[in-house]
């Protein structure tokens, strides 16, 4: 299992938009968002490389998202 970490512009109120996307395109993953972190870190556990799917999808929803290394 790999853990992917993303910097986002998400706010708590935005989860209602992001959650359906993550559930549809990444149904077998565990994820959480750290709103206390200034970078609003999104962490996702997945066996597949999901970086492009996550960044493209969240950006298309109108939020900033970039993978942290």
Secondary structure, DSSP 8 states (H G I E B T S, - for coil): -EEEEEEE---GGGHHHHHHHHHHH-TT-EEEEETTSTT-EEEEEESS--HHHHHHHHHHTT--EEE--
